[in-house]
Amino acid sequence: MLRFIVLLLLTLGLVLGCRANSSLPTVTEWETGQSEAKLVVQTRARSQPFIWWEAEQPSKTNFPPVPQNPFAPANATEAAVLSNQQWIGVEGKRSQPLFLEYPVKVPEAGSYFFYSRKFWQHGPFRWHWDDQPWQFVSDSVYLMDEVGMRKFVGANWVSLGRVNLTAGQHTLRIELTQNDGAAAFDCFVLTSTPFHSQGKLKPNQYYTATIPDGFLFTPESDYATAGTGSRRLATSPIDLRSLNETVAGEQGWIQVKGDTFIHAKTGQPERFWAINVGAQVLQMDDSMMRSMAQFFAKQGVNLVRVHGPLWSKDLQPLPTLEVNKLLTFITAMKQEGIYTALSIYFPVWLELQDNTAFPGYTGQHPFSLLFFNPELQKRYYRWWRSLLTTPNPATGKTLQEEPALAMVELVNEDSYFFWTFNPYETIPAPQMKILEEQFSVWLTTKYGSLEKARANWKQSNPGESFQVKGDGPDGSVGILSAGDIAAQWETQRARDTAAFLAESQTTFFKQAIAYLRQDLNYKGLIYASNWITADAQRLGPLDKYTNTVADFMDRHGYFNGPHEGPTASYSLSSGDTYEDRSALLFTDPTKKQEQDFSLPIMDVRYNNLPSTITEINWAMPNRFRADFPLLAAAYGLLQGTDGFFFFATNRPGWEDSLGKFSIASPVIVGQFPATALIYRKGLLQPGIPVADIPLKTQEILNLQGAPLTAPQNLDEFRAQDIPPGQELQSDRVSSIDPLAFLVGQVNLQFTQQGGTARQVELSKWIDRKAKTIRSSTDQLLWDYQRGTVTVNAPQVQGITGFLRQAGKQEFPQVRIDSEMDYGTVLLVSLDNQPLATSRRILLQVMSEEQNFGWKTSGTPRKTIQSVGSSAIVVRNLSGKISLLRPDAAAMKVTALDFNGYPVKQVGKASNFELQPATFYYLIEK
């Protein structure tokens, strides 16, 4: 399914024309040997009671007999997907409603969670127990997981809510609510605790396998019931829930003070360690929403960005019932101290058709249309009114009054200045007429008439051709594309067009902000957009300038190696080709002779406003992802970044398998305990300003650009919007060292007067011969020859990267000696004391991950032969750790399980071995 967003960006660094070092770190290829390994189902020693029955064994039904099921498995491989190797199903038109009945014996009275495993969202139905009221399941039900059986056919768990049952015999009746279409059911379960689905496995089952140099990631449930809700089983040393407020918003609205987010009531500064979710999470039931909130609050998350089309397909506001689901979700997050951000508009979610409202469209995405089309703007404002003014049925409170709604986004990934602004190609002529008329008014205001404007253009650039598509004999004036503006930037016509478009974009942002603030009385934060441009040097600053009318600046950033295939922009598929790429080496497999010094974590501060990255990921397929969370936390603090929003997950807990953008996995969320703690508590110092660049507004409008440019890190999804034969334009001759971002803070100011750029001489921190960059705080050292980053601060010490090749590492308080090819070893104080005196310390370790069954051929260019399936396999962890403080021998080391609960003591802190399958250790005195 087409993913709802995507990526981008980057920073400000550049690609220097120096040659890459040919002696890169050597690593052994790692695949988990799953062609020989077999998944074995095991039963957990302790588990909550449940009741399970097979869907294909009803006591009464008018479904066709099981052998006539059109979705029956065609072979043993397909049958293995199903819980009893078969299911019951139907397809096509029916003359009568179909039903299923099951006798179910309940051993103990109670309130049960009720689930069904079925065929996707097909077959909306209703159900009830005995004579209880009917409950309805729509064709937009939330899918808890997905296991494919064959193309377009798979099995998914869905939650059916809660049911109160007495002890004894009961009857479940299910009736399809449509007399045509597909439907299939595999099995059902009643559980006393929330169910973490994993394919056909029962609640008390899990997989094991003997895997060379790896282990299956199979965490147990972390919850038990408590009344009608749920609670964690015990207190865990890695539980970061206490970093959040008791309820989000209890300290007032999030506001901006200078370049920082603060709480309105207390003035306390705030940074956001956040995740992205799609609109499908709003279809979860209440218990799943609570589980999701509890899971991510424990991991240190304090904001979730809901990113999806929160409006109806007919462009009308959501029905009240759907708005209520959003309100319920925000309330669930709020109860765990997690704020919400809303991102409701992305042109890719729309495929407009020719009608009276938007003539000329034949299924295109309406890029740029919202900036100038009054009719689309009216509908857009109605969407916001519906979302912000509908009372919560439980509290009577609207979102305009809810400080837990921390921020809203105006437009996702759209700009006049990207390649998608290609007048008369991506925007139909009838719609361009609207923009042309606005341009004509603008030119007439500036020059007195269109004739005088043309005369000025000709006089300013004699010999140039001024005829473009849209110019007409009636005097109408056409509009240049973003690419043409970049190519013709020295002409007055290009400059006038750019200035007009910047004003148009700014005007929309201002009007939308005024509508939300004044008409809807929304008191939270508003940010404009987050996209990039066709020319980073000349159009990039202009686009950013339009965004400064909002409360803070935002962008997106993705990192990965080359990945090619029909659906490579949003998924992993057999037959795809790719190359692994380490961010730490600044190499790019597509640029063999250059080093590429652009990374998404590199952050420019504009106009002293807070800065966020509301989408960021080290995307799959790439084995070198274990450095990502630490790089975000460490360099985010160094540069003053105010929020990282990891993209993306729609699961209430851990993922069962890895996709293109999976984050709820060991390598990403599994490293949140230490990295979220570092970032949110500010355990590393901010860097000094190493560059302050004032830009005169008029020069920006005249396309004179910035003395520094931002590298444009696109992923495949939006790279497809670049015209064939074109490249993202940027000036590679820059007055700022791209490595400055790894030393300190880079600031850019838009001013009327301009000024003198101030840059700090960086040679004391950057050694190009040794290929090292030391932060201005002396707490971070980036070695891009060996491929490591080390952290050395009073409360944090550790290393990420090519550990085996780096060899033994000694810090003031710890010695790390690991034979892992690639990974992260991190020591963090848990009691706000320096590691030298702390009585509670977390040691966190991570390596690599891949799906069970993942298989490739070739190197370094690899072809995916199998993407595998659940569960996730983690490469064995190994190494020797020695705390160097005098009392280390008196400190015990306890291995924790995946949920952070004690398993066993593994030695003394003075010298102990890492366990192959342990991520976390509590070191205490």
Number of C-alpha atoms within 10 A of each C-alpha: 6 11 14 15 20 23 26 27 29 26 26 28 27 25 21 17 12 10 12 18 16 9 8 13 17 11 13 8 10 16 21 24 17 19 12 10 15 15 17 11 13 12 13 12 7 8 13 14 13 18 17 15 18 19 23 20 16 18 10 12 17 12 18 14 12 16 13 12 18 16 22 20 20 10 9 9 12 17 16 14 21 24 19 15 16 23 26 26 25 23 17 10 11 12 7 11 13 18 18 21 19 19 16 16 13 16 14 11 11 13 18 20 20 20 22 20 28 26 26 27 19 16 25 18 19 18 20 16 20 14 10 11 10 14 13 17 19 14 12 12 21 24 22 23 20 21 20 16 19 13 6 8 14 18 25 23 27 24 24 21 16 18 14 11 17 13 11 11 12 16 14 16 20 19 19 19 16 16 15 16 13 19 23 26 24 26 23 20 19 24 18 17 26 25 23 24 21 23 21 20 17 19 25 17 18 20 17 17 17 16 22 15 15 22 22 24 24 18 12 17 18 21 18 16 15 10 8 10 14 17 15 18 13 13 9 16 19 24 20 20 20 12 17 20 17 15 17 27 22 16 18 18 22 26 22 20 16 11 18 19 24 20 19 18 13 10 15 12 16 18 22 24 25 27 26 22 20 20 19 17 24 23 19 25 19 18 20 23 22 24 26 23 28 26 22 27 24 23 24 28 30 30 31 26 27 24 22 19 23 23 22 12 12 8 16 14 21 20 12 14 10 17 22 19 18 21 23 21 24 25 27 23 26 27 19 26 26 32 29 25 23 21 23 21 22 21 19 18 17 16 13 19 15 13 10 7 11 18 14 18 19 13 11 18 19 24 22 22 23 21 21 19 17 12 12 17 17 11 16 20 17 17 21 20 18 20 25 22 17 17 19 18 12 10 9 8 15 16 24 20 17 20 24 27 29 24 23 21 22 20 21 21 22 25 26 26 29 26 26 26 24 21 21 18 11 17 20 19 17 14 19 21 16 14 22 19 14 16 22 19 14 20 21 15 12 13 14 12 15 20 13 14 20 17 13 15 20 17 12 14 15 11 8 11 9 15 10 12 13 18 14 11 7 6 11 15 22 23 24 21 25 26 25 14 24 24 14 15 21 15 19 20 22 23 21 22 23 28 19 18 25 22 15 20 22 21 16 19 24 16 12 20 23 14 16 20 16 11 12 18 15 23 20 24 22 25 22 28 25 27 24 31 30 29 27 27 26 28 31 25 28 27 26 23 20 22 23 20 17 20 22 25 26 26 25 29 28 23 27 25 22 19 23 17 16 11 15 20 19 21 18 24 20 15 16 21 21 25 21 20 22 24 25 23 23 19 23 21 17 10 11 13 15 18 20 23 23 26 24 27 28 27 29 24 22 25 19 17 22 22 24 24 25 25 27 28 29 29 22 24 27 21 20 25 28 26 27 22 24 26 17 23 26 24 26 26 25 27 27 25 27 25 26 26 22 27 27 23 19 24 23 21 21 23 24 23 23 25 19 19 22 23 24 25 21 23 26 22 23 23 24 26 22 27 28 25 22 21 27 22 14 16 21 23 19 22 23 17 20 22 21 19 22 22 23 19 20 15 16 24 22 21 27 20 23 24 16 24 26 28 30 28 22 22 23 20 17 16 16 12 12 15 13 7 5 10 13 19 20 23 18 16 14 18 12 20 21 24 21 26 29 27 28 25 26 26 21 19 20 22 14 12 10 15 14 9 15 13 16 13 12 17 9 10 19 21 13 11 7 11 15 20 25 22 24 23 18 15 20 25 22 24 20 23 20 21 23 25 24 22 22 20 21 19 23 22 24 26 26 26 31 26 27 18 18 20 13 15 15 16 16 14 23 23 19 19 20 25 17 23 22 28 26 29 25 23 24 27 25 22 14 16 15 18 24 18 18 17 16 18 25 23 21 23 28 29 26 23 28 31 23 30 24 20 21 19 12 11 11 12 14 17 21 19 16 18 21 20 17 22 25 22 27 25 25 21 27 21 19 15 22 19 25 18 15 11 13 20 16 12 18 18 23 22 23 20 18 20 23 21 21 16 13 12 14 15 16 20 25 20 16 16 17 19 17 15 20 19 24 29 29 25 25 18 16
